Amino acid sequence: MDDDMEGGNLGPYQDRPRTFPSMKSKAYAPWIFRVLMRINSRILLLLLLVCFGAIFYIGASTSPIIVFVFSVCIISFFVSIYLTKWVLAKDEGPPEMSEISDAIRDGAEGFFRTQYGTISKMALLLGLVILGIYLFRTITPQQEASGLGRATSAYITVAAFLFGALCSGVAGYVGMWVSVRANVRVSSAARRSAREALQIAVRAGGFSALVVVGMAVMGVAILYAILYVWFQVDSTGTMKATDLPLLLVGYGFGASFVALFAQLGGGIYTKAADVGADLVGKVEQGIPEDDPRNPAVIADLVGDNVGDCAARGADLFESIAAEIISAMILGGTMAQRCKIEDPSGFILFPLVVHSFDLVVSSVGIFSIRNKRDSGVIGTIEDPMRTLEKGYSVTIFLAVLTFGLSTRWLLYTEQAPSAWLNFALCGLVGIVTAYVFVWISKYYTDYKYEPVRTLALASSTGHGTNIIAGVSLGLESTALPVLVISLAIVSAFWLGRTSGLTDEAGNPTGGLFGTAVATMGMLSTAAYVLTMDMFGPIADNAGGIVEMSQQPESVREITDVLDAVGNTTKATTKGFAIGSAALASFLLFSAYMDEVAAFAQESFKQVDIAIPEVFVGGLLGSMLIFLFSAWACAAVGRTAQEVVNEVRRQFIERPGIMDYKEKPDYGRCVSIVASASLREMIKPGALAIISPTVVGFLFRILGYYTGHPLLGAKVVASMLMFATVSGILMALFLNTAGGAWDNAKKYIETGALGGKGSDTHKAAVTGDTVGDPFKDTAGPSLHVLIKMLATITLVMAPIFL
């Protein structure tokens, strides 16, 4: 950090009213990007051509389907490059905007470097642990027959784990990279046109979304193709294609591992800074949000990028990777049981669905165009309605491409109409996603009754605001659970009645039907992530406008975009929870199949009437509550440090309030950065260690009591109860937090007394309570649910 920044020697504030020093001395980029930038452009182009040639050669040696997937992913990368150039071509506005943006960018990239450096060291350590476990574990008879030894299996799993972790980290960096460059351009565009500002924010989010989804699909496809060619799959005496997806579980675990710590660290950072800035700035000092006099304002704006953008990119990457791998495992298992001659369609179907996701989401993103308007709020179209139109276009195209994919890949002579049943399963998933988005919007948008009722409760004090928010969050769990339940049962029975049977004539398509429904729900994931990224970019743009002291009319435009962004963030979190519920069900089924393969006996049910198994369920539920408590407590402790620091600066530098002294922004950035890295370790370690320790201890108990599968059953129960409890807890936390936030935004529009009123102060209290709910504990929970499922898949051999 600059000496002036650290020491606070910035001169009289009135002399430099719009100068915001950088958080560090020089720009940062990951080493891999620095190396690439130093290579001659022609040599780099040649290397890229060689890489693409190698990828397509491996794909052609595997399946034409893989070639199709590679082609779509690479085209989507070029589309994302176009979006990047389009966004970066926009102007950054006056110098004071650029200076603020530079400070935000430098702070975000500095924290990213430190955070992901810590995560990478933990990933390497865990990789060594996995290697040790796999070198001494048993292998399945199928793997032994194909010549896959313990050492080979161990190295493949560790390599997949590290590759998944690396790709997840890059996905997070991409999410942050675009947001810290688009925010100032949205601020500048808001001076001219609200519609132009909306379009820039959407296209910036679209760039990140296409790269994240494309990387998730490309990563799994590359791993699958390399292993297919390496093991000469389906040749005489070699591994079968139906057994290959089990070797990919390390990739999903690596992605989950990075996503969990990214979400925890980023969530603690952003909400600790936000709570500290609001409690002292808004409530105690009565200054507006993002006011340049608030010492925590830069830390708050940096937090939007590391918490909402970087972490969410890693989160969605992990969601798609876990869903693809679990669906590939279930598709391969079903194809094997049904003796389908060519199982490749059932195995590779998830990759094709998400390839089409890239296509339809791109169309949805480009459907949002800049129409001429005066820039006055009353004369422009509601931004939420514009985003919903793009989403409707995406969903319509997703239905068409999903039907095409099922007819292409899931048609089989054994059951000619099965593809239609599976297409209906996909439709169930798509409808479920849409309903989830609508439910989340209903409970968190201030246009609807729940949030307005919560705002009205603020008029009678802080306590009634909290009571109303908690009750709203609890109520909001009902509809999503009913929707998830209906989706799982409907998809299961559509799959079960598809006509696919095993050798004994038993229906076998039920679980794969739920897998297809999950794919349907995530078939618009890129557009949903675009809407999610829109939120923090708009929030940052509003902060830049406020700090650079732009006219009130510009702030009104960014306030509208910010309020819409809060709603889109809440709706996409609801979407993420719903997809996590379905994906966890798939991973649970895949875990039971894997245990059966290792144990060489049937494992289809978990009896919770067995005391040890019931205890495992209790431990799973306890894990959710303990994890949530530690995540919220981490935000609270860090926020206390920020509050004390901000109060200290207001006391020791009274000239701050009169613009005569400049706050020490760097001190607050340092506090939240160091504290968030420290605080993320304990809840993250709890999530990783708990299922492994519980499974191993009950395995030992089962050995001495004559129940060899006891460890696996207890872990299955733990996973089942944790999933159910985690879904409900995440729904409560995310919705309550989003509703509190938008109740405050509603009052800030002038309702119920407007800004500065007692009602507003009560709403700010509710918002600060909801901050760790919706941006730390809630998002971390749905990552935790999927990570528990992937870690049990990876560690399954030690439970037997």
N, C-alpha and C positions, 0 to 999 in steps of 0.2 A: 504493500500500500504506500501511497505517497506520504511523505513526512507531514506535509501540510494537512492532509486528510486525517491522519492518525492523531496529530496534535491539536487539531482544531484551529490552526492559525490561518484562517482564510480571509482575514481582513474584514472591514465593515461590510455588513450585508447589503446596505443600500448602494455600495459601490459596485457590487457584483451580484445583482438580484437574480440573474438567470444563468449562473455558471455552476455546473455540477460536476465535480472532479471524478475521475475514473476510480473504480475500486481497486485497480491494479495497474501495473506499469505498461504491460503490453498485451496484445490480443492473444487468446489461447485457442488452439485447435488440437484435437487428438493427434498423436504422433503419426498415425497411419495417413491422416490427411496432409500433414506437413511433408511427409516423404513423397506422397503423390504430387504435391504442388511443386516440388523441386525437380521432378522428372521432366525432360523435354516433351513438349506436347505431341510431337510425332512418335516418339518412343512410347509414350503413354497410350496413344491411339493404337499402336501396333500390339502392345500388351493386352489391351482390351479386346482387340480382334482375336488374338490367340486364346484368351480366356473364353470368349463367347464360342469360338470354334470348338474348344475342348468340351464346354458344357453341352453344346448341341450334339457332339459326337457321342458323349456318354448317354445323352437322352435318346438319341436314335438307336443306340445299342440296347436300350431298356424297353421303350414303348413309344409309339406315336403320340400317346396321350401326354407323356412327359415332354415331348417336343412342343406340343401345343401349349402346355403350362409355361415352359421356358419362354416361348415366343410372346405370350401375353404379358408376362412379368417384365420382360425387357422393354416391350412397347410402353408399358405403364411407367417405367423408369424415365423414358424419354418424355412422356407427357408431364411427369413431375418436374423434369428439368425445364420444360417450357413454362410451367406455372411459376417456377422459381425466378426465371428471367423476367417474366411479366410483372411479378410483384416487386422485384428489386429495381425494375426500371422506373417505378413510381418515385416521386420526389420525397425527401425527408423533411420538408418544411423548413422553417427558419432555424438559425443556429442553436437557439435555446432548446428546441425540441431534440435536435441531434445530440446535444451534450447530455441531456437526461437519458436518452436512449443508449448512449455509449456507456453511461454509468450502470444502467440496468444490465446491458449485455456483458460487460466485464465482470460484474458481480455474479451473474448466473453462470458464466463459463468458468470462473474461478472455483465456484462451489462444485460445479459438475466434475471438474478435474479431481478435486479432493475426494468427493463422495465416491465416484466410480473407481478411483484408485484404491480406496478402502474395500469396496465391493469386489474388485478383481483379486485382491489378496485373499479374501475369504473364499472366493470361488476356487482359487488354486488349492487352498487347504482342503476344502470339501472334495475337490476332485481326487486328491491323494487318498482321502478316506474311502471314497467310492471304489477307487482302484484296489485298495487293500481288501475291501469286502468282496469284490467280485473275483479276486484271485483265489479266494478260499471258499467260494460258494459252490453249490451244486449247479449243474446245468440240466436242461430238459432233455429227454430222450431224442426229441426231434433235432435239437441242436447238436447232440452227440452224433447222431446218424449222419448229419450234414457235414461233419468234420469241424464244427465250431467249438474250439476248446475254451477252457476257462480264461486263459491269458488273452486270447483274441476277443472274447466277449467283454473282458474287463477294459481293454484298450479302446474298443469301439464305443462302449458306454461313456467312458471318461471323455473321449474326443467329442462325442455328440453333446455331452454336458457343457464342455467348454465352448463349443461352437454355438450352442444355443444361448449361453451367457453372453458371448461376444456380440451376436446378432441383436440380442435384446438391448445391450448397452448402446449399440449403434442406433437402434430404433429410438431410444430415449434421447440421444444426442441430436438426431434429426428433428425430433419434436421441439426441442429447445432452440436449435439453431435457427429455424424459420421464425419462431415466435419473437425472438429478440431483435429480429430485423424487420418484421412486418409491423410491429406495434407503432413505430414512429410514422410509418407510411399511412397507416390507418388514421392516426392523429392528423396528419397533414391533409389527407383526403376529406376529413370531416369538416375542414374549413371551407370546402367547396360544395360537397354533396354527401348526403347521408347514404345514398345508394352506392356511390363509389367506395365509400369507407366500408360498407357491408361486403361488397364484391372483393375488395382486397383481403379482408379478414377471412372470407370463405376460401378464396383461392390459396392463401397461405396455409390454412388448415388442410386444404385438399392436397397440397404438396406433401405434407407430413403423412397424411393418411395413406396416400398411394404408395409411398416408400415403405411405410411400416407393414402394410398388408402384403405388398409385393415381396419384401424381405422374408416375412414369415412363410409364405408359400414357396418361394425360391429356395429357402434354406432346407425345408423338409424335402422338397423335390430333389435337390442336389444330393443330400444324404442318401435318400432312397436309391437314386440312380447309381451312385458310386458303389454302394453296397451290393446292388443288383449285379453290376458288372464284375465286381471283385469276387463275389462268391459264385459267379456263373449260375445264377438262380434258375431253377427248373430244368437244369441239365441232369443227366442221369447221375444219381448218387450225391447230389448237392442239395442245398437248402431250397425249400419251396417258397414261392412268393408270399404265401399266406403266413409264413413264420417271420418274414422280414420286418414288418412294422414293430414287432416287440423290441428290435434293436434300436429303435428311434426314441424310446422313452427318455433317454438321457437328455436329448435336445429339449424336450418339453420341460424337464426339471431345471435345466440351466436357465431357460427363459423365465420360469416361475421364480427361481431364486433371485435373479437380478431385479425382476419386477417388484417383488415384495420389499426389498431393501430400498429400491428407488422410490417406491410409494411411501414407505415409512419416513425415510430421510427427507424427501421433498415435502411431504405433508407436514411434518413437524416444523420444518423451516418456514413454509409459507404461512401456516396458521399461527405460529408463535409471534411472527412479525405482525401479522394482521391484528391479532388480539391486542398486542401491546400498543400498536398505533391507534386502534379504535378507543380503547379504554381511557388512555390519557388524552389523546388528541380530540376526539369527538365529545366524550362524556365529561372529562375534567376541564379541558381548555375551551371546548365549544368551537373548535375550528373545523372546517369542512374535511371530507375524506380526500386523501392524497394532497393535502395542503403542503407546500414546500417548507413550512415552518416545523413540521412534524419530523423529529430525528429518525423515526422508524419507517418513513415513507419509502425510501429507496429499498430497504430490506423487504418491505411488503411487496413492492413491484417485482423485485428479483424472485421472490417466492412464487409469484404467479407462474413464472417460467419453469422453475425447477420442480415445483410441486404439481402444477396442473398440466404442463406440456410435456416435459421430459418423462415424468412418472407415468402419465397416461399413455404415451407412446409405447413405453415398455410394457404397460399393463395390457393393452390391446394386442400387442405382438404375442404376449404369452397366452392370451385367451384363444387366439386363432391357432397357434402352434399346438396347444393342448387339445383343442377340439379336433384338429386334423389328425393328429396321431391316434387319439382314442377311437375316432371313427374308422381309421385305417385298420386298427387292430380288430374291431368288431366286424368290419366288412370282410376281412380275411378269415376270421373264425367262422362266420356264417357261410362263406363260400366253400370252406373246407368241409363243414358238416353237410352241406347240400350237394357236395361232389360236383360243383360247377366247373366245367371244363376249363374256361378261361376266367380266372378270378380277378384279373387286372382291373376290370371296370369297377368292381365293388371296392377294391383297395384304393384306387386312385381317384375315385369320385370326389372326395373332399377337396383335392387339389384343383380339380376342374371348376367346382362350385365357386371357390374363392378367386380363381382366375377370372371368371365372369363377374364376380364382385368388383374387381378392378375396372372392368369395362363399364358396367352399369353405373357405378359411383362416379366415374369420370364424366359420364353424360349428365348426371345429376348436378355435379359441380359446375359444369359449363352452362347448365340451363339458367344459372343465376347471372344475369347480365346487368350491365350498368345502363339504366334508363335515365334520361335527362329529368332532373327535378330541381327545384329551387333551393333545396337544402333546408327548408323550413319544416319542422316536425309535423305540423298539421297537414302538409301537402304531400307527404311521402307515404308509401305503402308500409304497413307494419312489417318490420324485419323478420319477425317470427313467421308470419304468413309466407314470406318469400322463401325462407328456409324450408317450410313445410311443403311448398310446391316442389322444390327440388327433391325432397324426400319422397313425395308421391311419384314423381317421375322415376326415381331409382327403384322404388318398390314395384311399380308396374313392369319395368324391364326385368327386374329380378325374378318375377313370377314366370315370365316368358323363357328366360335363359335357364331357369331351374327345370322347367318341364322339358326343354331341349336336352339338358344334361342327363336327366333320368332316362329318357328314351334312348340316348346314345350309349350310355354306359351300363345301365341296370336292366336292359332287356336280356332275357334268357329264354331259351326254348323250353326249359323245365317249367317255367311259369310265365307265359307270354304277357299276362296282364299285371305282373308284379311291378313293373316300372311305373304304372299309373298309380298304384297304391303308394309307392314311395314319393311320387310327385305330389300327392295329396299330403303326405307327411311333411314335405318341404313347405307346402302352402300353410299347414298348421304352424310351422315355425315362423314363417314370414308374418302371418297374422298376429302371432304371439308378440313378436318384436314391435309391431305397430301399436298393439294394445298397451304394451308396457310403456312405450314412449308417451302415449296419451294419458295413462294413469299418472305417471310421474309429472307430466305437465299440469294435470288437473290439481295435484296436491302442492305444486310449487310455484305456479304462475299466479301473479297477483290479479289477473283478470277473473279468476274463479273464486268461489266462496270460501274455501278453506283458508287461503292466505289472508283474505280480507277479514275473516273472523279473527284470525290470529293478530292482525294489525289492530283491530278494535279492542282486543284484550289488553294491548299495550297501553290503552288510554287509562286503565285503572291501576297501572303500576308494573314494576319489574316482575313481581311474583306471579301475577296472573298471566303475563306474557310467557313465562317459563312453563307454567301449568298447561296453557293452551297449546304450546309447541310440542310438549311431550305427548299430550293426548292425540294431537294430529299425527305425529310420527307413529304412534302405536296403532292408530286406526288405519294408517296407510299400508300396513302389512297385509290386510285382509284380501283386497282385490288381486294384488300380484300373486299371492299364494294360490288363490282359486284359479287364476289364469294358468300358472305353471302346472298345477295338478291336472287341469283339463287337457293341457297340451301333451303332457307325458302319457296320460292314459289314451288319448285319441291317437297319438303317433304310434304307441305300442300296439294297439289293436289294428290299426291300418297296416302296420308291418306284419303282424301275426297272421292276418287274413290275406296276405299277398300271394299265397299259394306255394311259397318256398318251404320245403320240408326236408328233414334229414332221412337217413336210410330206414329208420323205423316209422316214418310217416308223421313225425311230430313237427308242428309248425316251428320255424326257427327265425322268422324275420322280425320279431317284436322289438328286440333291442336295437337292431339296425334301423328300424323305423324311428326310434327316438333319436338315434344318431343323425338321421337325415333331417329330422325336425330341428335339431340343433344347428345343422348346416344352414337350413332355411332361415333361422333366426339371425345367423351371422352373415347371411348372403348380402347384406347391405352394410357390413361393418365399416368399410372405408368411408362411406358418406356419414355414418353416425360419428366416427372419429373426427371427421371434418367439422361437424357441428360442435363437438366437444372442444376441439382446438380453437374454434371461433371465440368461445367464452373468455379464456385468459388473454387472448390477443386484444379483444375489445376492452377488457378490464385494464390492461396495460396502457392502451391508447387513451382511455379516460384519465389515468394517472398522469400521463405526459401532458395532456391538455391542461389539467389543473395546475401542475407544477410550473409549466411555462407561461401561466397566467394569460391564457387565450380568452377571447370574448365569451360571454355566457352562452351565446347561441351555439358555439362549437361544443361547449360542455354539455348542452342539452342533447345534441346528437349522440355524443359518446355515452351519455347516461342511458339513452334508450337502447343503444347497442349493448351496453354493459348489463342492463336488466334482462334483455333477451339472452345474453350469454350465460347469466346465472340459471335461467330456465333450461337452456340447452345442456349445460353441464349436469343439472339435476336429472334431466330425462335420459341422457346417455349413461349416467350412473345406474339408473333403473334398468336400462337395456343391458348393461354389463352384468348386473346381478342376475337377471333372468337367464342370460346366456351361461353364466357361471353355474347356475342351478342345473341346467340341462347338461352342460359339459361335465360337471362333477358326477352326475348320474352315469354318464358314459364311462368316465374314468373308473368309477366304482365297479362297473360291470367288467371292464377290462382287467382290473385288479383281480377279481374273482376268477376270470379265465386264466390269468397268469399263474395264480396259486394252484389251480387245478392241473395246469400243465407241469409245474414243478413237483407237485405232490403225487401226481398220477392217480388221483381219485376225484370224484365229483365234489364240487364246491359251489352250490347254487343258492344256498340259504344261510342266513345268520340267525340263530335262535337266541333272542335276548332274554329268554327265561333262564338261561344258564347264568349263574351269578357273576362269573368272571367276565362274560360277554356284556352283561348289563353294566358292570363297573367300567368297562371300556367305553360304553356310550356316555356314562356320566363324565368320564375324563374328557371326552371329546367336546361335550357342551361346556364344561369348565374352561377348556382351552380357549374357546371363543370369548367368554366373558373376561378371562384374565388378560388375554391379548388386547382386547378393546380397552380395558382399564389401563394397562401399561401405555398404550398408544396415546390415550387422552391425557394421562398424567404427564407424559413426556412433553406434550404441548403446553400443559399448565405450568410446569416447572420452567420451561424455556421462556414462556410469556412473562412470568414473574421477573425474570432477569431483564427482559426488554422494558417492562413497565418501570422498574426501578431506574434503569438507565435513562429513559425518556424523561421521567420526573426529575432526575438529577440535572439533566441538561436545561430543563425549563427553570429550575431554581438557580443554578449557577450561571446561566446565561439569560438573564431577563430580557435582554435585547432581542431575543429570537422572536418574541410575539410582535415586536414593532418593526421587524425586518432590519434591525440594526446589527444583528449577529447571525452568522450562519450555523445551523445545527451540524453536529459531527455525525454525518450519516454512516461513515465507515465503522464507527464503534458498534452500532446496532447490527450491521452486516456481520461483523466479526463474532458477536455474541450468538446470533442465531445459527451461523454456519458451524461453529465449533460444537454448540450444544446439540444440534440436530444429528450430527455425525456420532456423537457420544450416545445419545438417547435411542438411536435406531437399533443398536446392537441387541439389547435385552429382549424386546418382543420378537425380533427376527430369529434370535437363537432359540427362543421358546418354541416357535413354530417348526423349526427344523429338527430339534432334538427330541421333542415329545413323542411323536409317533414311533420313532426308531427305538427309543428306550422302552416304551410301553410294550411294543411288539416283542422285543428281545427278552424282557423280563417274564412275560407271560409264556413265551416259548419255552423258557427254562422250567417254569411251573408246569406246563403241559407235559414236558418230558418226564418229570418225576411223578405225575399223576396219571400217565397213560393216555393223554390226549394230544397227539402230535400236531394237530392243526389249531390248538388253542391260541397260539400267538397270532396266527393269521385271522382267526375269527374275532379276537378282541380288537385288532387293528381295524377290521372291517366295521365293527360296531362303532368304534371311535370315529372313523371317517364318516359313517352314516349320520350319527348324532351331531357331529361338528358341522356337517353340510347343512342340516336342517336348522340348527341354531344360528349358524353363520348367515344364512340367507335372511332369516327374520331380523337378526340384529342389524345387518347391513341395510336392509330396507328401512328400518326404523331410523338409523343414524343418518343416512343420506337424505331421506325425505324431510325429517325434522330440521336438519341443518339448512337445507335448501329453502324450506318454508320460512324459517326465521330470517334468512338473508333477504328474501323478496318481500317479506312483510316490512322490513326496514326500507327497502327500495320504494315500496308503495307509499309509505309515509313521506319519503323524500320527494315524491312528486307533488306534494302540497296537501295531501289528505291528512285529516285528523290532527291538524296543527303544523304539519310540515317540519322541516329541518330546525333543530335547536329546541323544539318543544319537549315537554316532559314525556309525552308519548313517544317521541323519537328516541329519547335517551333510554326508555324502557326497551324499545325495539333494538337498539344497539346492544344492550345487555344480552337480549335473546340471540342476536347474531353472533356475539362473541362466544356464547355457550355452544352454539351450533357449529362454529368454525372447525373445531377438532372432530366433530361428528362427521361432517360431510366431506372434509378434505384430508383427513388423516385416518381415523379408525374405520370409517365406512368403506372407502375405496380399498384400504389395505385388507379388509376382511374378505372381499370376493377374490382377491389375489391369493389370500391365505387358503381359502377353500380349495382352489384348484391346485395350489402347491402341495397341500396335504395329500391330495389324490395322486399327484405325480411322484411324490417322494415315496409313497407306499408302493407304487409300481416299480420304482428303481430298487427299493430296499426289500421287496417281497421275499427274496431267498433267505434273508436272515431271520424271518419270522417262522420258518419251517424247520 
